[in-house]
Amino acid sequence: MTEVDFFETQPGQVLAGAHRYLCAAKELRDSLTWTERAKLLQAPTIHLLAHGVELLLKYSLLSSGLSPDDVRKQYGHDLVKLWNHDANKVVRPMVLARADEAWEEARVSGRWQADNFDRDPKAELNSALDQLNFLHGRDSGFALRYFVAPNTQAPRPAFLIDVFGEVAERGAKSPRSLTETW
């Protein structure tokens, strides 16, 4: 029997894609261009972020045995619906724990200087996921792909990239860590 490379399977390709999109979002967010002209990169960065989060959350569904067609038909691009699926019962606590860590790291480092760190990071993450879901989905006319209306509220990309990017990194190194409880 021939051993198949995990990253050649459909779930493996989806997880690798999540990692790539989240890494690309981080590269843009941490770039000199972002520092100098954030408005130029904001929508593309958030679009990469949203797509990476979508793939990360779809990975668990595919790993649980759902077919790509079923995932596409039942969940589409709905990040909140994907987030709440039972197959993400391992990913959710990982993401929420990482939210606490990333929030504290940013507070201590002063990286987000104009921020109020009195808020709950888990609540901030859930609110940001709702905002990201809106921008990424049908209700906004897929704003991140086409047209973002002026004064549209967007989530903090650095926070979400730090959180979901780290979880995707862990998953790329150990895919089972996203689907199995220990």
Beta strands, then each sheet from edge to edge (+ up, - down):
end
